Amino acid sequence: MMDRITYCLFLAVLIASCQNPKRESEKIDDTIKPESEQREVPGGKDGVDSEDRAVRSLATAELHDSSFVFIEKWSDDFVYDMKYATTDNFIGKKVYDCDQCMIRKKVALALMKANRDFMEKGYRIKFFDCYRPLDVQKIMWEVYPVEGYVANPYTSGSIHNRGGAVDITLVDNEENELDMGTGFDHFGEEAHHAYRHLPEKVLGNRKLLKDIMEKHGFKPIRTEWWHYNFGESRAFALSNFPTKCD
């Protein structure tokens, strides 16, 4: 049987513990907040952070790197003028049912990261073309069978047919296209990267596009300022399914 002094000490400890009943898990909850509460997220569609979240979302999606995705499903920070879903192209007719950009997941991630860099400078990527079915490549070849501008569908085909190439330009915050010296699908030396007889502003716009795209793993081709192939996309299989929007 405990003596009076020991009993008093025991009673004091018991009273103190009752006055501070917080569990260890509750202490952790007090110190760790959800990410949204830890920092202020800059604004909405025009905030670069929205693109960062989109990249994280697609990167963690349960999709293989070679899966095809509609990039607008993952980011609303791009602009579109998908030329082959209109009659405003060198073929002169509509050959796509879908006016969205379909591309491989791995390529989409790189495009979203590149677009983040452009957005920091006040610009955005505008798409003219992305994935292109092999049958459409055959139509193009019939109209303009000149390698260097149109890839031969009966040999290696185009990187577009593999879901690894894009045709793009840049627009400002009012969606005005930057002056690149020629329009899209201008089949002439003025569209070549090596062509220098252009205003300095135009050369600067092309350089801006090229530098950031190359930073994110894209490669230009000699004859078209708008065309970029991603990495080793030639390893992707040729595809021929039609582009149909969801």
LINKA-V573109 format. One record per helix or strand of 2 or more residues. SS is the DSSP state (@ for helix, = for strand). FROM is the first residue (numbers start at 1). TO is the last residue. If there is no record, write none. Layout:
SS:FROM:TO
SS:FROM:TO
//
This chain:
@:4:19
@:24:31
@:35:38
@:48:59
=:68:70
@:71:73
=:79:80
@:83:85
=:102:104
@:105:120
=:124:129
@:134:143
@:159:162
=:165:171
@:189:191
@:200:215
=:218:221
=:224:230
@:233:235
//
